[in-house]
Amino acid sequence: MPEPEFTNEREYVAPENSLQEALVAIWAEILGIEPGRISIDDDFFHLGGHSLKATIMAGKIRKEFMVDFSLAEIFRVPTIRSISALINVVTWDRDEEVGDDEDTNEVII
């Protein structure tokens, strides 16, 4: 049986910053897709993601960025563009709210 052909319905949009590049690398590893074929506007679930892969992605995001995503958040914001925007907001809020409190290292959203 032939391998399914990868098709992308959206126009390719390259990562705009290092955060998005890191997320593309995470998705490429989890989904088994070449990084250059993952647009920041692609939907994780349309590229072959499912709840188990989303759980793996949440763990990798937590490890790399110290931001805890719930599975519900990944279903709500399933693109690299939206996940990176959320990470930026959460880490900015954390930096503002944490201040000198070094005991707080992660944010749960």
N, C-alpha and C positions, 0 to 999 in steps of 0.2 A: 504494500500500500504506500502511495507517495506521501511524503511529509506535507503537513498543511502549510500553505504559503502564508507568510506574514503579510498582512495588509493593514494599512494605516489610513483611516478615513480622513484624518485631520492633516492640515499642512504642518510640516515639520517646523518646530520653533526650538532653536538651540538654547542651552542653559545660558542665563544672563549673569550668573555670578558663581562663586565657588560653592555656596550652599546648594544651589541647584545642580551643579556638577556632581557633588557628593551624593545627592539623592538619585541622580541618574545612574551612578555607579551601583548604588544599593539595589535599585530596581533591576538593572541589567543582571546582577548576580542572582537575585531571587527569581526573576522571570526567564532567565536564560536567553536574553535578547542582547544583541550588540548595542552598546551605549549610544552609538551614532544613529540608531533607529528609534530612539525614545525621545519624543517631543515633550517639552515641559507642560503641554496642554493635553497630552494623552491621559486617558482614564485608566488607572491601574487595573481595574476589573475587565476592561475591554481588551487589554493586552494579555489576558490569561491569568490575572490575579484572582484569588479566592480567599476565603476567610483564614485558612491556614497560612497562606503566603502573606496575607495582611498582618497576621500575628507576628510572623518572622520579621516583616518590615518594621513593625512597631518596636520590636526588640532592638533592631539595628539602629533605628533612629534614637532610641533611648540611650544606647551605648555611645553613639557618636556625638550626639548633641545635648545629652542630659535633659531631654524633654520627653515626658511620658505621654504617648498618645493612647487613647482608648480605641478599641476596635470600631466603636460607633463613629469616632472622629474620622477615621480613615475612610469609612463608607460615606461620610458627609463631605469630605474634601479629598477626592481621589486623584488629584493631579499634582504634579511636582510644583507647579506654580502656586497652587493653593496651600499645599503642605509647607512650602518654604516661607510663604507669607505668614502662616500661622506660627511657624518656628521663630521667625523674626519678631513677631508681636510678643510671643511668650518670653523669649529671652530678653527682649527689651524691657518688658514689665518686670521680669525677675531681677534684672540689673537695677532697675529703679526702686523696686520694693525691697530687695534683699539688702542693699546698702552695705553696711559693715557686718551683717550677720552671716558669718562664714559657715554656720551649721546648716543652712538651707542651700542645697546644691541642685535640686531638681524641681520641676514644676509639673503638676499633673493637670491635664486639660480634658 
